[in-house]
Amino acid sequence: FSIIKTLQSIEKSHVVFAVMDAREGITEQDISLMGLVVERGRALVLLVNKWDRLSLEQKRKVESQIKRRLPFLDFAERHMISALHGTGVGDLLSASQRAYKAAIRKLSTNALTKELEEALIEHAPPLVKGRRIRLRYAHQGGRNPPTIVIHGNQTERLPLTYKRYLINRFRKKFRLKGTPIKLIFKT
């Protein structure tokens, strides 16, 4: 019942607070639900509860576990909180507002294309069968999550690593922290 209610809440939400227990660590259910949040394109704020009760060594272990098991959440703000004492809870409303604003931000075609051109100059796409993959221009295809449509040739052969490079460039340039970015390639 709780899983069904969680799934319904994710569908209705613009921003999701994912709360994990620092003492328990990351469970498989946590990973599945957070993956679903990203798949649905929802903005996300990761909360690590019971942080105040951990030793320094345990805190390092939890941070390491988050980096290792949740690399797909690198876009999300992370807050270490104590619900019992209220530590760190005061920043959560502003964190959700930042994530929501990033998710609905309007991006101009000119700015997206310019950033794409700069990314191509700094790190060109790889050669495929002796031919260079050409990416010509970009425009926004939607909001919440920000969807960027990139036009070019041989786009279906673009490696995943290059797609991640482009996502990171767009995220940094347009300050899209807190929301996943969806790329669509058109040939």
C-alpha contacts under 8 A as a table, 3 or more apart, distances in Angstrom:
res1	aa1	res2	aa2	distance
1	F	4	I	5.20
1	F	5	K	6.27
2	S	5	K	5.07
2	S	6	T	6.04
3	I	6	T	4.94
3	I	7	L	6.16
4	I	7	L	5.13
4	I	8	Q	6.24
5	K	8	Q	5.08
5	K	9	S	6.12
6	T	9	S	5.03
6	T	10	I	6.20
7	L	10	I	5.12
7	L	11	E	6.37
8	Q	11	E	5.18
8	Q	12	K	6.44
9	S	12	K	5.17
9	S	13	S	6.03
10	I	13	S	5.20
10	I	16	V	6.76
10	I	37	V	6.63
10	I	42	R	7.68
11	E	40	R	7.59
13	S	16	V	6.38
13	S	42	R	7.26
14	H	42	R	5.88
14	H	43	A	6.32
14	H	100	Y	6.70
14	H	144	N	7.63
15	V	42	R	5.93
15	V	43	A	4.62
15	V	44	L	5.49
15	V	45	V	7.45
15	V	96	S	6.30
15	V	99	A	6.92
15	V	100	Y	6.25
16	V	37	V	7.50
16	V	42	R	6.76
16	V	43	A	6.19
16	V	44	L	4.81
16	V	45	V	6.30
17	F	44	L	5.94
17	F	45	V	4.94
17	F	46	L	5.96
17	F	47	L	6.74
18	A	34	M	7.05
18	A	44	L	7.08
18	A	45	V	6.26
18	A	46	L	4.93
18	A	47	L	5.84
19	V	46	L	6.24
19	V	47	L	4.64
19	V	48	V	5.93
19	V	49	N	6.67
20	M	24	E	7.99
20	M	25	G	7.22
20	M	26	I	6.85
20	M	30	D	7.23
20	M	46	L	7.83
20	M	47	L	6.24
20	M	48	V	5.11
20	M	49	N	6.03
21	D	24	E	5.30
21	D	25	G	6.03
21	D	26	I	7.60
21	D	48	V	5.99
21	D	49	N	5.09
21	D	50	K	6.37
22	A	25	G	5.17
22	A	26	I	7.87
22	A	48	V	5.71
22	A	49	N	5.69
22	A	50	K	5.75
22	A	51	W	6.00
22	A	54	L	7.86
22	A	62	V	6.67
23	R	50	K	6.95
23	R	54	L	7.41
24	E	27	T	7.65
25	G	62	V	6.59
25	G	65	Q	7.79
26	I	30	D	6.15
26	I	31	I	7.13
26	I	65	Q	7.45
26	I	66	I	7.43
26	I	69	R	7.83
27	T	30	D	5.10
27	T	31	I	6.52
28	E	31	I	5.11
28	E	32	S	6.20
29	Q	32	S	5.02
29	Q	33	L	6.08
30	D	33	L	5.30
30	D	34	M	6.03
31	I	34	M	5.25
31	I	35	G	5.94
31	I	69	R	7.84
31	I	70	L	7.16
32	S	35	G	5.09
32	S	36	L	6.21
33	L	36	L	5.00
33	L	37	V	6.30
34	M	37	V	4.98
34	M	38	V	6.41
35	G	38	V	5.19
35	G	39	E	6.09
35	G	72	F	7.82
36	L	39	E	4.87
36	L	40	R	6.05
37	V	40	R	5.22
37	V	41	G	6.34
37	V	42	R	5.58
37	V	43	A	7.88
37	V	44	L	7.55
38	V	41	G	4.95
38	V	42	R	5.94
38	V	43	A	7.71
38	V	44	L	7.97
38	V	73	L	7.98
38	V	180	P	6.37
39	E	42	R	7.80
41	G	144	N	6.75
41	G	145	P	5.10
41	G	179	T	7.42
41	G	180	P	6.02
41	G	181	I	7.76
41	G	182	K	7.95
42	R	103	A	7.98
42	R	144	N	6.93
42	R	145	P	6.46
42	R	179	T	6.57
42	R	180	P	7.12
43	A	76	A	7.76
43	A	99	A	5.72
43	A	100	Y	6.39
43	A	103	A	6.38
43	A	144	N	7.71
43	A	145	P	7.31
43	A	178	G	5.51
43	A	179	T	4.15
43	A	180	P	6.59
44	L	76	A	5.67
44	L	77	E	7.45
44	L	96	S	7.79
44	L	99	A	6.87
44	L	178	G	5.57
44	L	179	T	6.21
45	V	76	A	5.51
45	V	77	E	5.23
45	V	78	R	6.19
45	V	79	H	7.65
45	V	95	A	7.10
45	V	96	S	6.81
45	V	99	A	7.56
45	V	178	G	6.52
46	L	76	A	6.47
46	L	77	E	6.16
46	L	78	R	4.78
46	L	79	H	6.27
47	L	78	R	5.99
47	L	79	H	4.97
47	L	80	M	5.98
47	L	81	I	6.70
48	V	51	W	6.49
48	V	78	R	7.55
48	V	79	H	6.21
48	V	80	M	4.82
48	V	81	I	5.94
49	N	80	M	6.26
49	N	81	I	4.96
49	N	82	S	5.34
49	N	83	A	6.59
50	K	53	R	5.80
50	K	54	L	7.48
50	K	81	I	6.43
50	K	82	S	4.90
50	K	83	A	7.06
50	K	84	L	7.85
51	W	54	L	5.75
51	W	59	K	7.47
51	W	80	M	5.85
51	W	81	I	5.83
51	W	82	S	5.99
52	D	81	I	7.43
52	D	82	S	6.21
54	L	57	E	7.92
54	L	58	Q	5.66
54	L	59	K	6.02
55	S	58	Q	5.15
55	S	59	K	6.21
56	L	59	K	5.10
56	L	60	R	6.35
57	E	60	R	5.21
57	E	61	K	6.28
58	Q	61	K	4.95
58	Q	62	V	6.21
59	K	62	V	5.17
59	K	63	E	6.22
60	R	63	E	5.15
60	R	64	S	6.09
61	K	64	S	5.10
61	K	65	Q	6.11
62	V	65	Q	4.97
62	V	66	I	6.20
63	E	66	I	5.14
63	E	67	K	6.35
64	S	67	K	5.21
64	S	68	R	6.12
65	Q	68	R	5.07
65	Q	69	R	5.78
65	Q	70	L	7.78
66	I	69	R	5.42
66	I	70	L	5.25
66	I	71	P	7.40
67	K	70	L	5.66
67	K	71	P	5.55
68	R	71	P	6.16
70	L	73	L	5.60
70	L	74	D	7.56
71	P	74	D	5.61
72	F	75	F	7.68
73	L	76	A	5.49
75	F	176	L	7.98
75	F	177	K	5.46
75	F	178	G	5.42
75	F	179	T	6.38
75	F	180	P	6.62
76	A	177	K	6.29
76	A	178	G	4.30
76	A	179	T	6.66
77	E	95	A	7.32
77	E	177	K	7.09
77	E	178	G	5.76
79	H	88	G	7.00
80	M	88	G	6.43
81	I	86	G	7.17
81	I	87	T	5.38
81	I	88	G	4.71
81	I	89	V	6.13
82	S	85	H	5.48
82	S	86	G	5.43
82	S	87	T	4.97
82	S	88	G	6.76
82	S	89	V	7.44
83	A	86	G	4.94
83	A	87	T	6.88
83	A	89	V	7.25
86	G	89	V	5.53
86	G	90	G	7.74
87	T	90	G	7.57
88	G	91	D	6.24
88	G	92	L	7.71
89	V	92	L	5.63
90	G	93	L	7.18
91	D	94	S	5.65
91	D	95	A	6.21
92	L	95	A	4.93
92	L	96	S	6.18
93	L	96	S	5.20
93	L	97	Q	6.27
94	S	97	Q	4.97
94	S	98	R	6.16
95	A	98	R	5.16
95	A	99	A	6.24
96	S	99	A	5.09
96	S	100	Y	6.10
97	Q	100	Y	5.10
97	Q	101	K	6.07
98	R	101	K	5.18
98	R	102	A	6.19
98	R	177	K	7.77
98	R	178	G	7.23
99	A	102	A	5.17
99	A	103	A	6.22
99	A	176	L	7.71
99	A	177	K	6.43
99	A	178	G	4.39
99	A	179	T	5.99
100	Y	103	A	4.99
100	Y	104	I	6.37
100	Y	178	G	7.69
100	Y	179	T	7.66
101	K	104	I	5.37
101	K	105	R	5.90
102	A	105	R	5.23
102	A	175	R	7.01
102	A	176	L	4.82
102	A	177	K	6.50
102	A	178	G	6.85
102	A	179	T	6.45
103	A	143	R	6.28
103	A	144	N	4.61
103	A	145	P	5.18
103	A	146	P	5.80
103	A	176	L	7.09
103	A	178	G	7.65
103	A	179	T	5.51
103	A	180	P	7.89
104	I	143	R	5.13
104	I	144	N	5.21
104	I	145	P	7.07
104	I	146	P	6.83
105	R	143	R	6.96
105	R	146	P	7.34
106	K	140	Q	7.76
106	K	143	R	7.34
107	L	111	A	7.04
107	L	112	L	6.87
107	L	139	H	7.73
107	L	140	Q	6.20
108	S	111	A	5.33
108	S	112	L	6.22
108	S	139	H	6.92
108	S	140	Q	7.08
109	T	112	L	5.16
109	T	113	T	5.99
109	T	138	A	6.21
109	T	139	H	4.46
109	T	140	Q	6.60
110	N	113	T	5.27
110	N	114	K	6.08
110	N	139	H	7.85
111	A	114	K	5.11
111	A	115	E	6.19
112	L	115	E	5.21
112	L	116	L	6.12
112	L	137	Y	7.76
112	L	138	A	5.59
112	L	139	H	6.15
112	L	140	Q	7.84
112	L	170	F	7.83
113	T	116	L	4.95
113	T	117	E	6.13
113	T	136	R	7.87
113	T	137	Y	4.93
113	T	138	A	4.87
113	T	139	H	7.04
114	K	117	E	5.11
114	K	118	E	6.29
115	E	118	E	5.06
115	E	119	A	6.10
115	E	169	R	7.76
115	E	170	F	7.28
115	E	173	K	7.69
116	L	119	A	5.04
116	L	120	L	6.18
116	L	137	Y	7.07
116	L	138	A	7.04
116	L	166	L	7.65
117	E	120	L	5.06
117	E	121	I	6.26
117	E	137	Y	7.90
118	E	121	I	5.12
118	E	122	E	6.18
119	A	122	E	5.17
119	A	123	H	5.96
119	A	124	A	7.48
119	A	166	L	7.18
119	A	169	R	7.18
120	L	123	H	5.19
120	L	124	A	4.65
120	L	125	P	6.91
121	I	124	A	6.00
125	P	132	R	6.93
125	P	133	I	5.97
125	P	134	R	7.59
125	P	158	L	7.49
125	P	162	Y	6.96
126	P	132	R	6.34
126	P	133	I	6.68
126	P	158	L	7.85
127	L	130	G	5.55
127	L	131	R	5.19
127	L	132	R	4.45
127	L	133	I	6.37
128	V	131	R	5.19
128	V	132	R	6.20
128	V	133	I	6.96
128	V	157	R	7.47
133	I	152	G	7.62
133	I	153	N	6.11
133	I	154	Q	5.62
133	I	155	T	6.75
133	I	157	R	7.90
133	I	158	L	7.29
134	R	152	G	5.29
134	R	153	N	5.36
134	R	154	Q	7.17
134	R	155	T	7.68
135	L	150	I	6.86
135	L	151	H	5.91
135	L	152	G	4.13
135	L	153	N	6.58
135	L	155	T	7.54
136	R	150	I	7.36
136	R	151	H	5.64
136	R	152	G	5.02
137	Y	150	I	5.84
137	Y	151	H	5.55
137	Y	152	G	7.25
138	A	148	I	6.63
138	A	149	V	5.48
138	A	150	I	4.34
138	A	151	H	6.26
139	H	148	I	5.78
139	H	149	V	5.37
139	H	150	I	6.70
140	Q	143	R	7.81
140	Q	146	P	7.33
140	Q	147	T	5.78
140	Q	148	I	4.61
140	Q	149	V	5.96
141	G	146	P	7.66
141	G	147	T	5.05
141	G	148	I	5.45
141	G	149	V	5.69
142	G	145	P	7.12
142	G	146	P	5.78
142	G	147	T	4.87
142	G	148	I	7.31
143	R	146	P	4.28
143	R	147	T	6.02
144	N	147	T	7.85
144	N	179	T	7.99
145	P	179	T	6.51
145	P	180	P	6.15
145	P	181	I	6.02
145	P	182	K	6.82
146	P	179	T	7.79
146	P	180	P	7.32
146	P	181	I	5.29
146	P	182	K	6.25
147	T	181	I	6.05
147	T	182	K	4.64
147	T	183	L	5.80
147	T	184	I	7.23
148	I	181	I	7.60
148	I	182	K	6.27
148	I	183	L	4.98
148	I	184	I	6.18
149	V	183	L	5.93
149	V	184	I	4.68
149	V	185	F	5.78
149	V	186	K	7.13
150	I	183	L	7.31
150	I	184	I	6.21
150	I	185	F	4.92
150	I	186	K	6.15
151	H	155	T	7.80
151	H	185	F	5.91
151	H	186	K	4.75
151	H	187	T	5.95
152	G	155	T	6.15
152	G	185	F	7.55
152	G	186	K	6.38
152	G	187	T	5.23
153	N	186	K	7.78
153	N	187	T	4.91
154	Q	157	R	5.62
154	Q	158	L	7.20
154	Q	187	T	6.36
155	T	158	L	5.30
155	T	185	F	5.96
155	T	186	K	6.73
155	T	187	T	5.89
156	E	185	F	7.33
156	E	187	T	7.66
158	L	162	Y	6.70
158	L	163	K	7.12
159	P	162	Y	5.45
159	P	163	K	6.57
160	L	163	K	5.00
160	L	164	R	6.24
161	T	164	R	5.11
161	T	165	Y	6.25
162	Y	165	Y	4.87
162	Y	166	L	6.30
163	K	166	L	5.13
163	K	167	I	6.24
163	K	183	L	7.82
164	R	167	I	5.02
164	R	168	N	6.12
165	Y	168	N	5.23
165	Y	169	R	6.26
166	L	169	R	5.03
166	L	170	F	6.20
167	I	170	F	5.23
167	I	171	R	6.00
167	I	181	I	6.63
167	I	183	L	7.56
168	N	171	R	5.02
168	N	172	K	6.10
169	R	172	K	5.30
169	R	173	K	6.06
170	F	173	K	5.17
170	F	174	F	5.88
170	F	175	R	7.88
170	F	176	L	7.65
171	R	174	F	5.57
171	R	175	R	5.47
171	R	176	L	4.70
171	R	177	K	6.61
171	R	181	I	7.69
172	K	175	R	5.20
172	K	176	L	6.83
172	K	177	K	7.94
176	L	179	T	6.26
